[in-house]
Amino acid sequence: MLVSSTDPVIDANLALALDALLAEHSVTRAAARLHTSPAAMSRTLARLRRILQDPLLVRAGQTMVPTPRAQALREEAAAVVRSLGALLSPGASVDPAGLSSTFTLQAADLVGAALAPGLLRLAQREAPGVSFRIRAEELEAGPALRDGRIDLEIGSIDHVDPETRVEELADLRMMAAVRPGHPLTEGELTPARLAAARHVTVSRRGRFTGPLDTALAAQGLHRRVGVVLPGHLAAMALAARTDVVCLVPAALPGAAPSPLTQDAAALGLRLLDIPLDLPPLTIGMAWHPRNTADGAHRWLRAAVRRTLRTPTAAAEVTAADATGPE
């Protein structure tokens, strides 16, 4: 033990000094090793002698030799210094192949549906011991992130605590989705024609109005909402079978398609440009700062980031990028 009953605490600096003294058998060389002065090291040696109740190093001609107690402490002192170095060194990159974790993500149904296939492919290729639990937007994100009930929130981030870290992933525009042959697919789509159609809205809180209603009201128009559904997938499925209009996120003009925008096409829906100035929808991910430097969580964030890119771009990203600096 590096402590005694009379002085039960030995700090990290003393442990480093003891290791240097026992390795060098010289106050001068130990001082040079720790980039301090010989006088300061001499005072430290005196303190160690008081704490350990042993002279540790004694003069033998022109050199100093360790006492039996010092020889017995040599390996222990070195081990303590190695442990301190490991404890205080920056976290090493995590090898995804060695992870055995279940990550809990909170996302809207459309985001979850876009994420799941890509995350599973990445995990199968890079981190076969990783599983994902994707929860609906049922929890208040701030407390859930803080309490560790979810590892990551993905979607439109607008209700976070001040300390929550947020990274924007994609900016999308809203478009009107209708079934093939819908009356709105013929002729020019005007604000008046859009307002006159029956609509389905998406709101997990059951709200009938949103940014489209604000834009229509600025032109003296009001739309008829026939039903409110909690998720985009159900709303798009309804639009594919009836004449209701559903708003769906799509890539900005000139941008590459995103996995977030592929479900409407899979359902055979026609996407129509909305003749109104609507704000873009920003998709981001949020996490608690305690996870920022964690290697496993960094892999998770990188996996989400890559998954929400285009399929081509995701294929070009190597596994090494997952644990690199953010």
Backbone torsions as a table, in degrees:
resi	resn	phi	psi	omega
1	MET	NA	145.9	179.0
2	LEU	-97.2	19.1	179.5
3	VAL	-129.9	163.0	176.0
4	SER	-128.0	168.3	-178.6
5	SER	-69.4	-25.2	-178.1
6	THR	-84.5	-24.9	178.7
7	ASP	-140.7	87.3	-167.9
8	PRO	-75.5	-3.1	-175.5
9	VAL	-119.3	127.9	173.2
10	ILE	-126.2	119.6	-172.8
11	ASP	-81.7	175.1	-174.8
12	ALA	-63.4	-37.3	179.6
13	ASN	-63.1	-39.0	177.3
14	LEU	-66.2	-37.5	178.3
15	ALA	-64.3	-41.7	177.4
16	LEU	-63.4	-42.3	179.9
17	ALA	-65.0	-42.7	179.7
18	LEU	-61.3	-43.5	178.9
19	ASP	-61.3	-43.4	-179.5
20	ALA	-65.4	-43.4	-179.6
21	LEU	-63.7	-43.2	-178.0
22	LEU	-72.9	-24.9	177.6
23	ALA	-81.2	-37.5	-174.1
24	GLU	-93.4	-24.1	-175.4
25	HIS	55.6	32.6	-177.0
26	SER	-157.9	129.4	176.0
27	VAL	-64.1	-42.7	-177.2
28	THR	-64.5	-47.6	-179.2
29	ARG	-68.6	-37.0	176.9
30	ALA	-63.5	-38.7	177.5
31	ALA	-63.5	-43.0	179.0
32	ALA	-63.9	-38.1	-179.9
33	ARG	-62.7	-36.9	-178.0
34	LEU	-100.2	10.3	176.5
35	HIS	55.6	49.2	176.0
36	THR	-133.4	-179.4	-177.6
37	SER	-89.6	154.2	175.5
38	PRO	-59.1	-35.8	179.5
39	ALA	-64.0	-43.3	179.2
40	ALA	-65.2	-38.1	179.8
41	MET	-69.5	-34.9	177.6
42	SER	-63.2	-40.9	177.2
43	ARG	-65.6	-37.0	178.4
44	THR	-66.3	-40.0	176.8
45	LEU	-61.8	-41.2	178.2
46	ALA	-61.9	-39.5	179.3
47	ARG	-67.0	-41.2	178.4
48	LEU	-62.9	-39.1	178.2
49	ARG	-62.0	-38.3	177.9
50	ARG	-68.2	-43.0	-177.4
51	ILE	-66.4	-47.0	-174.5
52	LEU	-89.1	-6.1	178.0
53	GLN	54.3	46.4	179.9
54	ASP	-156.3	142.9	-180.0
55	PRO	-68.2	-20.2	175.5
56	LEU	67.2	-62.4	178.0
57	LEU	-123.8	131.8	-179.5
58	VAL	-128.0	152.9	-177.5
59	ARG	-71.8	135.0	174.2
60	ALA	-138.2	90.0	-174.5
61	GLY	68.8	-124.6	-179.4
62	GLN	-90.3	1.1	-177.3
63	THR	-122.8	174.6	174.8
64	MET	-119.0	140.8	-178.9
65	VAL	-122.8	149.1	-179.0
66	PRO	-78.0	148.6	173.6
67	THR	-78.0	166.3	175.4
68	PRO	-54.6	-39.2	178.7
69	ARG	-63.3	-42.2	179.5
70	ALA	-63.4	-41.2	178.3
71	GLN	-62.8	-37.1	179.4
72	ALA	-68.9	-29.1	-178.3
73	LEU	-86.2	-10.7	-171.1
74	ARG	-55.9	-53.8	-177.7
75	GLU	-67.6	-37.9	-180.0
76	GLU	-64.4	-42.1	179.1
77	ALA	-62.8	-42.3	179.3
78	ALA	-64.1	-39.4	179.4
79	ALA	-65.0	-39.9	178.4
80	VAL	-62.5	-43.0	-179.8
81	VAL	-65.3	-39.6	177.0
82	ARG	-63.0	-40.8	178.8
83	SER	-64.7	-41.2	177.4
84	LEU	-62.1	-40.8	178.7
85	GLY	-62.5	-42.4	178.4
86	ALA	-67.0	-38.4	-178.1
87	LEU	-66.5	-39.1	-171.9
88	LEU	-99.9	1.1	178.9
89	SER	-82.5	154.6	177.8
90	PRO	-58.5	149.8	-179.9
91	GLY	-62.3	135.9	-179.9
92	ALA	-78.4	155.3	176.3
93	SER	-62.5	144.8	-178.5
94	VAL	-93.1	136.8	173.9
95	ASP	-81.8	110.8	-178.3
96	PRO	-55.0	-32.2	-178.1
97	ALA	-63.1	-22.9	-179.3
98	GLY	-95.4	0.1	-179.0
99	LEU	-72.9	142.8	172.6
100	SER	-137.1	86.7	-170.7
101	SER	-143.3	156.0	169.1
102	THR	-117.9	118.9	179.8
103	PHE	-98.9	134.4	177.8
104	THR	-105.3	121.0	-179.3
105	LEU	-115.1	144.2	174.1
106	GLN	-113.5	126.0	-176.0
107	ALA	-156.8	154.6	172.3
108	ALA	-66.1	162.2	-174.8
109	ASP	-60.6	-39.2	-179.4
110	LEU	-65.1	-42.0	179.0
111	VAL	-67.7	-43.4	178.9
112	GLY	-61.3	-40.8	179.1
113	ALA	-66.5	-33.5	178.6
114	ALA	-75.1	-33.3	-176.5
115	LEU	-77.8	-43.4	-167.8
116	ALA	-54.2	-49.0	-178.1
117	PRO	-61.4	-44.8	-179.1
118	GLY	-66.6	-40.4	179.0
119	LEU	-64.2	-40.2	179.0
120	LEU	-64.4	-40.2	178.5
121	ARG	-64.5	-43.9	179.2
122	LEU	-63.2	-44.0	-179.7
123	ALA	-64.2	-41.0	-179.9
124	GLN	-63.0	-36.7	-177.4
125	ARG	-82.0	-37.5	-170.6
126	GLU	-112.4	-34.8	-172.1
127	ALA	-139.6	73.6	-175.0
128	PRO	-64.1	-15.3	178.7
129	GLY	-88.6	5.0	-176.8
130	VAL	-99.5	137.1	173.5
131	SER	-123.9	160.1	-178.4
132	PHE	-126.1	136.9	171.7
133	ARG	-117.2	114.4	-178.5
134	ILE	-105.5	116.1	-178.0
135	ARG	-101.0	150.0	175.2
136	ALA	-69.5	166.3	-178.8
137	GLU	-75.4	69.6	-176.5
138	GLU	-110.4	-14.0	-178.2
139	LEU	-105.4	149.3	171.5
140	GLU	-71.9	119.2	-165.2
141	ALA	-62.5	-44.9	-175.9
142	GLY	-54.3	-60.1	178.4
143	PRO	-61.4	-35.6	-178.8
144	ALA	-66.8	-38.5	175.6
145	LEU	-67.7	-42.8	-178.0
146	ARG	-64.5	-39.9	-176.9
147	ASP	-82.7	-8.0	179.9
148	GLY	82.5	11.6	177.6
149	ARG	-72.2	-26.7	172.1
150	ILE	-130.8	149.5	179.5
151	ASP	-91.5	-28.4	-174.0
152	LEU	-155.4	136.1	170.4
153	GLU	-107.8	135.0	-177.9
154	ILE	-129.8	129.0	179.7
155	GLY	150.2	-149.6	176.4
156	SER	-83.7	104.8	-172.6
157	ILE	-89.6	106.2	-177.3
158	ASP	-139.1	15.7	-175.4
159	HIS	-149.3	55.3	-175.1
160	VAL	-108.4	159.1	173.3
161	ASP	-73.0	158.2	-177.5
162	PRO	-57.4	-33.2	-176.1
163	GLU	-82.7	-10.4	-175.8
164	THR	-65.8	135.2	176.1
165	ARG	-86.0	135.7	-178.8
166	VAL	-130.6	134.9	174.3
167	GLU	-126.5	126.6	177.3
168	GLU	-77.2	138.0	-176.2
169	LEU	-111.5	-37.5	-176.3
170	ALA	-160.3	145.4	170.9
171	ASP	-108.6	126.7	-177.4
172	LEU	-122.4	157.3	173.3
173	ARG	-109.3	155.5	178.5
174	MET	-93.2	136.5	177.4
175	MET	-127.6	160.7	178.4
176	ALA	-90.4	124.3	179.6
177	ALA	-106.9	129.7	-179.9
178	VAL	-139.0	162.4	177.9
179	ARG	-71.8	156.1	173.7
180	PRO	-59.4	137.2	-179.0
181	GLY	86.2	0.7	176.8
182	HIS	-62.0	144.4	-179.9
183	PRO	-54.1	-30.4	-178.2
184	LEU	-72.3	-12.7	178.3
185	THR	-78.6	-9.9	179.3
186	GLU	-104.6	128.6	176.8
187	GLY	81.1	-177.2	-177.8
188	GLU	-76.1	135.4	176.3
189	LEU	-88.3	110.8	179.0
190	THR	-104.9	162.4	175.5
191	PRO	-56.2	-37.0	-178.7
192	ALA	-66.9	-44.5	178.9
193	ARG	-64.1	-39.5	178.7
194	LEU	-63.7	-42.8	-179.4
195	ALA	-66.7	-32.0	-176.8
196	ALA	-74.5	-20.4	-179.3
197	ALA	-75.2	159.3	174.8
198	ARG	-83.0	143.2	-173.1
199	HIS	-124.8	154.1	165.6
200	VAL	-115.1	133.0	177.7
201	THR	-111.3	158.4	-179.8
202	VAL	-114.9	120.9	178.0
203	SER	-158.2	120.7	177.3
204	ARG	-72.2	-15.5	177.0
205	ARG	-97.4	2.2	176.3
206	GLY	80.3	20.1	-178.2
207	ARG	-78.7	140.4	179.9
208	PHE	-88.4	-19.9	-173.5
209	THR	-117.4	161.2	-179.8
210	GLY	-162.6	-162.7	-178.0
211	PRO	-58.1	-33.7	178.7
212	LEU	-62.5	-40.0	179.4
213	ASP	-64.8	-37.4	177.5
214	THR	-63.5	-43.9	179.9
215	ALA	-66.9	-39.3	177.8
216	LEU	-67.1	-41.1	-179.0
217	ALA	-61.7	-31.9	178.5
218	ALA	-63.6	-20.8	176.9
219	GLN	-106.5	13.9	177.3
220	GLY	74.9	24.7	-177.2
221	LEU	-115.2	156.8	179.6
222	HIS	-141.4	132.2	-179.9
223	ARG	-98.2	161.9	178.6
224	ARG	-104.2	117.8	177.3
225	VAL	-99.5	116.8	-177.9
226	GLY	-83.8	-30.3	-176.7
227	VAL	-155.7	146.9	173.8
228	VAL	-113.4	128.6	179.8
229	LEU	-120.5	153.6	-175.4
230	PRO	-80.2	-12.0	-175.9
231	GLY	-142.3	154.8	-178.9
232	HIS	-68.8	-35.5	-176.5
233	LEU	-63.2	-42.9	177.5
234	ALA	-66.3	-38.2	180.0
235	ALA	-66.3	-40.6	178.7
236	MET	-68.2	-37.4	177.3
237	ALA	-63.1	-38.3	177.5
238	LEU	-66.4	-42.7	179.8
239	ALA	-64.1	-30.4	180.0
240	ALA	-70.9	-20.4	-175.5
241	ARG	-110.7	-10.5	-177.4
242	THR	-134.7	-174.7	-179.9
243	ASP	-95.3	15.4	177.7
244	VAL	-76.5	155.4	177.3
245	VAL	-102.3	134.5	179.5
246	CYS	-122.4	135.2	174.6
247	LEU	-86.5	132.7	-179.5
248	VAL	-133.3	150.6	176.9
249	PRO	-77.5	142.2	178.6
250	ALA	-140.5	162.6	179.9
251	ALA	-65.3	148.2	175.1
252	LEU	-65.7	153.1	179.1
253	PRO	-54.7	131.3	179.6
254	GLY	87.5	-11.4	-179.4
255	ALA	-88.3	155.3	177.7
256	ALA	-70.7	150.1	176.8
257	PRO	-60.5	151.7	-179.4
258	SER	-120.5	151.2	174.0
259	PRO	-56.2	-23.2	179.1
260	LEU	-68.7	-16.3	-172.7
261	THR	-112.8	12.2	-171.9
262	GLN	-93.8	-15.5	-174.5
263	ASP	-70.4	-34.5	179.0
264	ALA	-61.8	-43.6	178.5
265	ALA	-64.9	-37.9	179.7
266	ALA	-62.7	-30.5	178.8
267	LEU	-85.7	-0.5	179.5
268	GLY	78.4	16.6	-178.6
269	LEU	-75.8	148.6	172.2
270	ARG	-92.3	134.6	178.9
271	LEU	-104.5	127.8	-176.8
272	LEU	-117.8	137.6	175.8
273	ASP	-66.7	134.2	179.0
274	ILE	-86.0	124.1	-175.8
275	PRO	-80.8	44.3	-179.6
276	LEU	-141.9	156.9	179.7
277	ASP	-88.1	98.7	179.4
278	LEU	-105.8	145.0	178.3
279	PRO	-68.2	147.5	177.5
280	PRO	-68.2	157.5	175.7
281	LEU	-98.7	118.0	-179.9
282	THR	-96.9	122.4	176.7
283	ILE	-99.8	129.8	-179.6
284	GLY	-140.6	178.8	173.4
285	MET	-128.6	144.9	-176.9
286	ALA	-128.3	142.5	178.2
287	TRP	-149.1	163.1	178.8
288	HIS	-80.3	141.1	-175.9
289	PRO	-61.0	-18.6	179.0
290	ARG	-64.8	-19.1	-178.8
291	ASN	-97.0	-0.6	-172.9
292	THR	-58.1	-45.9	-175.7
293	ALA	-92.1	-2.6	-178.1
294	ASP	-70.1	127.0	-175.3
295	GLY	-60.7	-42.2	-179.8
296	ALA	-64.9	-41.4	-180.0
297	HIS	-69.4	-33.5	176.0
298	ARG	-63.3	-39.7	176.3
299	TRP	-62.3	-41.7	179.6
300	LEU	-60.1	-48.1	-178.6
301	ARG	-63.6	-39.4	177.5
302	ALA	-64.9	-37.5	179.3
303	ALA	-64.8	-43.1	177.3
304	VAL	-63.4	-43.5	-179.0
305	ARG	-59.5	-45.6	-179.3
306	ARG	-69.6	-37.4	-177.5
307	THR	-64.4	-35.7	-176.9
308	LEU	-86.2	3.8	169.3
309	ARG	-82.7	-179.9	175.4
310	THR	-68.1	154.5	179.0
311	PRO	-56.1	-37.3	-179.4
312	THR	-65.6	-45.6	-179.5
313	ALA	-64.2	-38.7	-179.1
314	ALA	-63.6	-36.2	-178.8
315	ALA	-68.9	-23.6	-177.6
316	GLU	-83.8	-11.2	-178.4
317	VAL	-87.3	129.5	-178.6
318	THR	-89.4	165.9	179.0
319	ALA	-62.6	-28.2	-179.1
320	ALA	-64.5	-30.7	179.4
321	ASP	-65.2	-22.5	-174.6
322	ALA	-65.8	-28.8	-176.8
323	THR	-113.1	12.6	178.3
324	GLY	-78.9	176.2	-179.4
325	PRO	-61.3	144.6	179.8
326	GLU	-98.9	NA	NA
